[in-house]
Amino acid sequence: MIYVGIDVAKDKHDCCITNSEGEILFAPFTILNNQAGFLDLLSKIQSAGEPVQNVKVGLEATGHYSYNILGFLVDKGLPTFVINPLHTNLYRKSLSLRQTKTDKVDSRTIAMMLMSGLDFQSYSSTSYHNEELKSLTRYRFEKVRERARLKTSIARLVNILFPELEKLVPTLHMNTVYQLLCEYPGASFIADVHLTRLNNLIQETSRGHYDKEKAIEIREAARNSVGSVMTAKSLELTHTIKLIRELDNEINTIEEMIGSIMDKRGSLITTIPGINFRMGAMILAEIGDINRFSSPNKLLAYAGLSPTTYQSGQFQSTHAHMEKRGSKYLRYALFNAAKYVCIWDPEFKSYLAKKRAEGKHYNVAVSHAAKKLTRLIYAMEKSGRPYTVKS
């Protein structure tokens, strides 16, 4: 066997190649992060004279820096293993008491980890091509979070400029309110507008849902408002609304791409009541290749949903907390999906009620439901069978 350890960096990668006897075939060397560097690494691996199935290549999970070389190795058919940096750090410390850490040392440590026979799952072509879906779902997640922050700003600004408006509408975040505040960003502006103009604006943007009575009600509230007259805040309000609308368009475009990928993938996860294609896509994207996990417990550990364990001497901890390691995006998606599944699926609904009856806090009970949901998704992805609601 040939073992290749790669320490990934932005502009270059440090590599080390050994064989099964621990003999260093190529002392730690550096390649540039370009095609010439990748081909140099490939030629050194091939010069060892071993077939592809007798080669193991390992590198740390370093986000986007490892994406290009990972794709190159997968395309060349080399068995590649992506290793958690926590593992390499602990393994390196176990080899020596000295505080020695360099890129070349790390590359050799990774090669030794592969040689040690630790149970690593190879990074498949499925996992590599899954990165597109993962990028889209994470990008959408950040955009939605950014939009939520802006909506909080809208509430703050309205409370300064026209605090009475919030009680006159179901929500501030509707097209009618946004259009009204874009044209008249404050109570002082609305108080002076002609009633016919205000009525037409409200009727058009609400598609007839609001009539002249609502226009009169809003204008009277504006004329008696305690809202401040601040040009700077009015400008901030109109700009914030424009940003939210731009984000709405961007999120819609992202969701169309996610939907297209999900249609091609044909996953069964959306057969679970309460999971739509957006949440389902995020879960599947973060899981990647389900064959990486030999049991649902390993998937739970990857999501950081498994409980911590602590025992020392006669002491055994009885208050285990969630580990919260692994993919925070997967943990978020599973936890939030579990909330909706517990509403729409009778079995999960009764399971949540059972945990609540045991005296567990709502979030703790939902975390138990999230674990149950994870095991269900694991079984469905492994078997290829859709979910059926139990009567």
C-alpha positions in Angstrom: 0.0 0.0 0.0 1.0 3.6 -0.7 -0.1 6.3 1.8 -0.1 10.0 0.8 -0.6 12.7 3.4 -1.5 16.2 2.2 -1.6 19.3 4.3 -3.7 21.8 2.4 -3.1 25.6 2.3 -4.2 28.5 0.2 -1.3 28.7 -2.3 0.5 25.5 -1.8 0.1 22.0 -0.3 2.7 20.0 1.6 2.8 16.2 0.8 4.4 13.1 2.2 4.4 9.6 0.6 5.1 6.4 2.5 4.6 2.7 2.0 3.2 -0.1 4.3 6.5 -0.7 5.9 6.7 3.0 7.0 9.5 3.7 4.5 9.4 7.3 3.3 9.2 7.1 -0.5 9.1 10.9 -0.9 10.2 13.1 2.0 7.7 15.9 2.7 7.7 18.1 -0.4 5.7 21.1 -1.5 3.5 21.5 -4.6 1.8 24.7 -5.8 -1.9 25.0 -5.8 -2.1 24.8 -9.6 -2.3 22.2 -12.4 1.4 21.8 -12.6 1.6 21.1 -8.9 -1.3 18.6 -9.0 0.4 16.7 -12.0 3.7 16.6 -10.1 2.0 15.0 -7.1 0.2 12.5 -9.4 3.5 11.6 -11.2 5.2 10.9 -7.8 2.3 8.6 -6.7 2.4 6.8 -10.0 6.2 6.3 -9.9 5.6 4.1 -6.8 4.4 1.5 -9.2 1.3 0.5 -7.3 -2.2 0.1 -8.8 -4.8 2.7 -7.9 -6.6 0.4 -5.5 -3.4 0.1 -3.4 -3.2 3.9 -2.9 -4.7 5.9 -0.1 -4.6 9.7 -0.1 -5.6 11.7 3.0 -6.1 15.4 3.6 -7.8 17.6 6.2 -11.2 19.1 5.8 -10.2 22.7 5.2 -13.2 24.1 3.5 -12.8 25.7 0.0 -9.0 25.5 0.1 -9.1 21.7 -0.4 -11.9 21.7 -3.0 -9.8 21.9 -6.2 -7.2 19.3 -5.2 -9.9 17.0 -3.9 -11.7 17.2 -7.2 -8.5 16.4 -9.1 -7.8 13.3 -6.9 -11.4 12.0 -7.2 -11.4 12.5 -11.0 -8.1 10.5 -11.2 -9.8 7.6 -9.3 -7.5 7.8 -6.3 -9.1 6.6 -3.0 -9.2 9.8 -1.1 -10.0 10.3 2.6 -11.1 13.7 4.1 -10.1 13.8 7.8 -11.4 16.0 10.6 -8.6 18.4 11.7 -9.5 17.5 15.3 -8.4 13.9 14.6 -5.1 14.9 13.1 -4.4 17.4 15.9 -5.0 14.7 18.6 -3.1 12.1 16.7 -0.1 14.4 16.3 0.0 15.2 20.0 -0.2 11.5 20.8 3.0 10.9 18.9 5.2 13.3 20.9 5.2 15.4 24.0 7.0 18.2 22.1 4.9 21.0 20.7 5.9 20.6 17.1 3.5 21.7 14.4 4.5 22.5 10.8 2.9 21.8 7.5 5.4 19.1 6.6 4.9 17.4 10.0 1.1 17.5 9.4 1.4 15.9 6.0 3.5 13.0 7.5 1.0 12.7 10.4 -1.9 12.3 7.9 0.0 9.6 6.1 0.7 7.8 9.4 -3.0 8.0 10.3 -3.9 6.3 7.1 -1.3 3.6 7.7 -2.5 3.1 11.3 -5.7 1.4 10.0 -8.2 3.8 11.6 -11.6 3.4 10.1 -11.9 6.3 7.6 -14.5 6.4 4.9 -13.3 7.3 1.4 -14.5 10.4 -0.2 -16.7 9.3 -3.1 -17.6 11.0 -6.4 -21.1 11.3 -5.0 -19.8 13.4 -2.1 -17.7 15.6 -4.4 -20.7 16.4 -6.8 -22.9 16.9 -3.7 -20.8 20.1 -3.0 -22.9 22.1 -5.5 -26.1 21.4 -3.5 -24.3 22.1 -0.2 -23.0 25.4 -1.6 -26.5 26.5 -2.6 -28.2 25.5 0.6 -25.6 27.2 2.7 -25.7 30.3 0.5 -29.5 30.4 0.9 -29.1 29.9 4.7 -26.8 33.0 4.9 -29.1 35.1 2.7 -32.2 34.2 4.7 -30.3 35.1 7.9 -29.3 38.4 6.4 -32.9 39.1 5.4 -34.0 38.3 9.0 -31.6 40.9 10.3 -32.9 43.5 7.9 -36.5 42.8 8.9 -35.5 43.4 12.5 -34.2 46.8 11.4 -37.5 47.5 9.7 -39.3 47.0 13.0 -36.9 49.2 14.8 -37.2 52.1 12.3 -41.0 51.9 12.2 -41.1 52.1 16.0 -39.2 55.4 15.7 -41.0 56.9 12.7 -44.5 55.6 12.9 -45.0 53.3 15.9 -48.8 53.1 15.6 -48.6 51.4 12.2 -47.7 48.0 13.6 -51.1 47.7 15.3 -53.0 48.5 12.1 -51.6 45.7 10.0 -51.1 41.9 10.5 -47.4 42.2 9.9 -45.0 44.9 8.9 -43.4 42.5 6.4 -46.0 42.6 3.7 -45.9 44.2 0.3 -48.6 46.8 1.1 -46.6 48.1 4.1 -43.3 48.0 2.3 -44.7 50.0 -0.7 -46.3 52.5 1.7 -43.1 53.1 3.6 -41.0 53.3 0.5 -43.1 56.2 -0.8 -43.9 57.7 2.6 -41.1 56.7 5.1 -42.7 58.1 8.3 -45.9 59.3 9.9 -45.2 62.9 8.9 -45.2 62.0 5.2 -48.3 59.9 5.4 -50.2 62.6 7.3 -49.8 65.0 4.4 -50.7 62.6 1.6 -53.9 63.0 -0.3 -56.5 60.4 0.7 -57.2 59.4 -2.9 -53.5 58.7 -3.5 -53.2 56.8 -0.3 -56.3 54.7 -1.0 -55.2 53.8 -4.5 -51.8 52.7 -3.3 -53.2 50.5 -0.5 -55.9 48.9 -2.7 -53.4 48.2 -5.6 -50.7 46.7 -3.4 -53.1 44.7 -1.3 -55.0 43.5 -4.4 -58.3 44.8 -3.1 -57.9 43.4 0.4 -57.9 46.8 2.0 -60.3 49.6 1.1 -60.8 53.3 1.8 -61.6 52.7 5.4 -58.1 51.3 6.0 -56.5 54.3 4.2 -58.5 56.7 6.4 -57.4 54.7 9.5 -53.8 54.8 8.6 -53.8 58.5 7.8 -55.6 59.4 11.0 -53.1 57.4 13.0 -50.3 59.2 11.2 -51.7 62.6 12.0 -51.9 61.7 15.7 -48.6 59.8 15.7 -45.9 60.3 18.3 -43.3 59.2 15.7 -40.2 61.2 15.2 -39.3 63.2 12.1 -35.8 62.1 11.2 -34.6 62.4 7.6 -31.7 60.0 8.2 -33.9 57.3 9.7 -36.4 57.7 6.8 -33.6 57.2 4.3 -32.4 54.1 6.2 -35.9 52.7 6.1 -36.3 53.1 2.3 -32.9 51.6 1.6 -33.5 48.7 4.0 -36.8 47.8 2.2 -34.9 47.9 -1.1 -32.3 45.5 0.2 -35.0 43.1 1.5 -36.6 43.0 -1.9 -33.3 42.4 -3.6 -32.7 39.5 -1.2 -36.1 38.1 -1.9 -35.3 37.9 -5.6 -31.9 36.3 -4.9 -33.4 33.8 -2.5 -36.0 32.9 -5.1 -33.3 32.3 -7.7 -31.3 30.1 -5.3 -34.4 28.1 -4.4 -35.2 27.5 -8.1 -31.7 26.0 -8.6 -32.1 23.9 -5.4 -35.5 22.6 -6.6 -34.0 21.7 -10.0 -31.2 19.6 -8.3 -33.7 18.0 -6.0 -35.9 17.0 -8.9 -33.0 15.3 -10.7 -31.9 13.6 -7.5 -35.3 12.2 -6.8 -34.8 11.9 -3.0 -37.5 10.5 -0.9 -36.9 12.8 2.1 -39.8 15.0 1.1 -42.2 12.1 1.6 -41.9 12.8 5.3 -44.7 15.2 6.4 -43.4 18.6 7.3 -40.2 18.5 5.3 -40.2 20.6 2.1 -37.6 20.6 -0.6 -35.6 23.4 0.9 -35.1 21.8 4.3 -34.8 18.4 2.7 -32.1 19.7 0.4 -30.1 21.2 3.3 -30.2 17.9 5.2 -29.2 15.8 2.3 -26.5 18.3 1.2 -24.9 18.2 4.7 -25.1 14.4 5.0 -23.5 13.9 1.6 -23.0 10.2 0.7 -25.0 8.2 3.2 -22.6 5.3 2.8 -20.0 7.3 4.7 -21.9 6.3 7.9 -22.0 2.7 8.9 -24.8 3.3 11.5 -27.3 6.0 12.4 -25.3 6.7 15.6 -22.4 7.8 13.5 -24.7 10.2 11.6 -26.0 11.5 14.9 -22.4 12.1 16.0 -21.6 13.9 12.7 -24.6 16.2 13.3 -23.5 16.8 16.9 -26.8 15.5 18.2 -25.4 12.6 20.2 -25.0 13.1 24.0 -21.7 13.6 25.7 -20.4 10.9 28.1 -18.2 11.5 31.1 -17.0 8.9 33.6 -14.0 9.0 35.9 -13.4 6.6 38.8 -16.7 6.2 40.7 -18.2 9.2 39.1 -20.7 8.7 36.2 -22.3 11.8 34.7 -26.1 11.6 34.5 -26.7 15.0 33.0 -25.4 14.5 29.4 -25.6 17.5 27.1 -25.7 17.5 23.3 -22.2 17.4 21.8 -22.8 20.2 19.3 -19.9 19.2 17.1 -19.8 18.4 13.4 -22.0 20.2 10.9 -23.9 23.1 12.5 -25.9 23.4 9.3 -27.0 19.8 9.6 -27.9 20.2 13.2 -29.9 23.3 12.5 -31.7 21.7 9.6 -32.6 18.5 11.5 -33.7 20.4 14.6 -36.0 22.8 12.7 -37.3 20.0 10.4 -38.2 18.0 13.5 -40.4 20.9 14.7 -42.6 20.7 11.6 -42.6 17.0 11.4 -43.9 16.9 15.0 -46.8 19.0 13.8 -47.7 17.1 10.6 -46.9 13.5 11.4 -49.1 11.7 14.0 -46.3 9.4 15.2 -43.8 12.2 15.8 -46.5 14.3 17.3 -47.3 11.7 19.9 -43.6 11.1 20.5 -43.1 14.8 21.2 -46.1 14.8 23.6 -44.6 11.8 25.4 -41.3 13.5 26.0 -43.1 16.7 27.2 -45.2 14.5 29.6 -41.9 13.2 31.0 -41.2 16.8 32.1 -38.7 17.7 29.4 -38.3 21.3 28.2 -39.8 21.8 24.7 -36.4 22.2 23.0 -35.1 19.1 24.8 -38.1 17.2 23.6 -37.6 18.5 20.0 -34.0 17.4 20.2 -35.2 13.8 20.9 -37.5 14.1 18.0 -34.6 15.3 15.8 -32.6 12.2 16.8 -35.6 10.0 15.9 -35.9 11.9 12.6 -32.2 11.3 11.8 -32.5 7.6 12.3 -35.6 7.6 10.0 -33.7 9.5 7.3 -30.8 7.2 7.6 -33.0 4.1 7.1 -34.8 5.7 4.1 -31.6 6.7 2.3 -30.1 3.3 2.9 -33.2 1.3 1.8 -34.5 3.6 -0.9 -38.1 3.3 0.4 -40.4 6.3 0.9 -41.9 7.2 4.2 -45.4 5.9 4.9 -47.6 7.6 7.6 -48.8 5.1 10.2 -52.5 5.2 10.8 
